[in-house]
Amino acid sequence: MQSKTQNLKSQIVPPPLKPGDLLRVISPSGALREFEAFQKGVEIWRSHGYRVEIFPEIDDKWGYLAGKDESRREQLATAWQDPECRGVLCTRGGFGSTRILENWTWAIEKEFLTPSLPHSQPTARFANIPSLPHSLTPKWLIGFSDITALLWSLYTAGISGVHASVLTTLACEPDWSIQRLFDCVEGRPLAPLKGCGWGGGVVNGILLPGNLTVATHLLGTPMLPDLDGVVLALEDVTEAPYRIDRMLTQWRMSGVLSKVSGIALGSFSRCEPPANVPSFSVEEVLRDRLGDLNIPIVSNLPFGHDAPNAALPVGVPVELDADKGILSIL
């Protein structure tokens, strides 16, 4: 069994959520359009006993964005600095989260609350945002798709989030997937996920899930995490096979895939080739661009756009068994 986890910094996992905790809703990306689905997602969290507060600006529109960058950035900053808030829920994906990261960075400041507590949590702080206090307790950030940029940026600061349904997609999830999300943030064990193993043995690494398109646009930026020893978990939607090919070729040519321990592939939904145009299938592209990396790979895992989208914690140790096709959270 291979393992590179010893080369990676440990992540701060926010304290488990419990009913009664305050969660804040933000729109960091695209303009909110699916209002009925959004309300259903909010109700699921409230039905589990959580207090959910929604910023009035969440339905703002500025072109295809959910308001101007300053407004969306302020929502995130306000939610994160609120000492009562324990988690941040995102309305939807689309595009826009990278824009609000352009003028700030995350940093870690290890300040243990008291030596007498066996599981004291370090605190975190923002850098380069004057309006924020110096010390903040880490809290859960939950989302996927365009929220990948926020999750990966937070990961570079050493704090774990959750790659899981946004509020506009949560109600479409099967019951087991919704329960898995609450198990994840409330501190219960997560069941292994089963997919299609490509062979290549078993590897241990640190899980880094995200959307392929958004992650590709982080290449060459400070927001791209160190991928040494990472099990990279990727998914995408409505990208023609040639576009998937183009992105994976960029990953290959950048050299970063040489650091990755294994790859877990979720759903590539609605990625069929255009009608009457010569093309590979998306499955053929994935095999062609990834199959010669000589690392364990598992495909067809149940996460990504279009249900089911199984919750995946960011920055936690995992085992990827490419012989049996299993991804296990350790």
Secondary structure as the mmCIF struct_conf table of DSSP 4:
data_model
#
loop_
_struct_conf.conf_type_id
_struct_conf.id
_struct_conf.beg_label_comp_id
_struct_conf.beg_label_asym_id
_struct_conf.beg_label_seq_id
_struct_conf.end_label_comp_id
_struct_conf.end_label_asym_id
_struct_conf.end_label_seq_id
STRN STRN1 GLN A 2 SER A 3
HELX_RH_3T_P HELX_RH_3T_P1 THR A 5 ASN A 7
BEND BEND1 LEU A 8 LEU A 8
HELX_LH_PP_P HELX_LH_PP_P1 LYS A 9 GLN A 11
STRN STRN2 ILE A 12 ILE A 12
HELX_LH_PP_P HELX_LH_PP_P2 VAL A 13 LEU A 17
TURN_TY1_P TURN_TY1_P1 PRO A 19 GLY A 20
STRN STRN3 LEU A 22 ILE A 26
BEND BEND2 SER A 29 SER A 29
STRN STRN4 GLY A 30 GLY A 30
HELX_LH_PP_P HELX_LH_PP_P3 ALA A 31 LEU A 32
HELX_RH_AL_P HELX_RH_AL_P1 PHE A 35 SER A 47
TURN_TY1_P TURN_TY1_P2 HIS A 48 GLY A 49
STRN STRN5 ARG A 51 ILE A 54
HELX_RH_3T_P HELX_RH_3T_P2 PRO A 56 ASP A 59
STRN STRN6 TRP A 62 TRP A 62
TURN_TY1_P TURN_TY1_P3 GLY A 63 TYR A 64
STRN STRN7 LEU A 65 LEU A 65
BEND BEND3 ALA A 66 GLY A 67
HELX_RH_AL_P HELX_RH_AL_P2 ASP A 69 GLN A 81
TURN_TY1_P TURN_TY1_P4 PRO A 83 GLU A 84
STRN STRN8 CYS A 85 CYS A 90
BEND BEND4 GLY A 94 PHE A 95
HELX_RH_AL_P HELX_RH_AL_P3 SER A 97 LEU A 101
TURN_TY1_P TURN_TY1_P5 GLU A 102 ASN A 103
STRN STRN9 THR A 105 GLU A 109
BEND BEND5 LEU A 113 LEU A 113
TURN_TY1_P TURN_TY1_P6 PRO A 115 SER A 116
TURN_TY1_P TURN_TY1_P7 PRO A 118 HIS A 119
HELX_LH_PP_P HELX_LH_PP_P4 SER A 120 PRO A 122
STRN STRN10 THR A 123 ALA A 127
BEND BEND6 ASN A 128 ASN A 128
TURN_TY1_P TURN_TY1_P8 PRO A 130 SER A 131
BEND BEND7 LEU A 132 LEU A 132
BEND BEND8 HIS A 134 HIS A 134
STRN STRN11 LEU A 136 LEU A 136
STRN STRN12 TRP A 140 GLY A 143
HELX_RH_3T_P HELX_RH_3T_P3 SER A 145 ILE A 147
HELX_RH_AL_P HELX_RH_AL_P4 THR A 148 THR A 156
TURN_TY1_P TURN_TY1_P9 ALA A 157 GLY A 158
STRN STRN13 ILE A 159 ILE A 159
STRN STRN14 VAL A 162 HIS A 163
HELX_RH_AL_P HELX_RH_AL_P5 LEU A 167 LEU A 170
TURN_TY1_P TURN_TY1_P10 ALA A 171 CYS A 172
BEND BEND9 GLU A 173 GLU A 173
HELX_RH_AL_P HELX_RH_AL_P6 ASP A 175 VAL A 185
TURN_TY1_P TURN_TY1_P11 GLU A 186 GLY A 187
STRN STRN15 LEU A 193 LYS A 194
STRN STRN16 CYS A 196 GLY A 197
BEND BEND10 GLY A 199 GLY A 200
STRN STRN17 VAL A 202 ASN A 211
HELX_RH_AL_P HELX_RH_AL_P7 LEU A 212 THR A 216
TURN_TY1_P TURN_TY1_P12 HIS A 217 GLY A 220
BEND BEND11 THR A 221 THR A 221
TURN_TY1_P TURN_TY1_P13 PRO A 222 MET A 223
BEND BEND12 LEU A 224 LEU A 224
HELX_LH_PP_P HELX_LH_PP_P5 PRO A 225 ASP A 226
TURN_TY1_P TURN_TY1_P14 ASP A 228 GLY A 229
STRN STRN18 VAL A 230 VAL A 237
BEND BEND13 THR A 238 THR A 238
HELX_RH_AL_P HELX_RH_AL_P8 PRO A 241 SER A 254
TURN_TY1_P TURN_TY1_P15 GLY A 255 GLY A 255
HELX_RH_3T_P HELX_RH_3T_P4 VAL A 256 LYS A 259
BEND BEND14 SER A 261 SER A 261
STRN STRN19 GLY A 262 SER A 269
TURN_TY1_P TURN_TY1_P16 ARG A 270 ARG A 270
HELX_LH_PP_P HELX_LH_PP_P6 GLU A 272 PRO A 274
TURN_TY1_P TURN_TY1_P17 ALA A 275 ASN A 276
BEND BEND15 VAL A 277 VAL A 277
HELX_RH_AL_P HELX_RH_AL_P9 VAL A 282 LEU A 290
TURN_TY1_P TURN_TY1_P18 GLY A 291 ASP A 292
BEND BEND16 LEU A 293 LEU A 293
BEND BEND17 ILE A 295 ILE A 295
STRN STRN20 ILE A 297 SER A 299
BEND BEND18 PRO A 302 PRO A 302
BEND BEND19 GLY A 304 ALA A 307
STRN STRN21 LEU A 312 PRO A 313
TURN_TY1_P TURN_TY1_P19 VAL A 314 GLY A 315
STRN STRN22 PRO A 317 ASP A 321
TURN_TY1_P TURN_TY1_P20 ALA A 322 GLY A 325
STRN STRN23 ILE A 326 ILE A 329
#
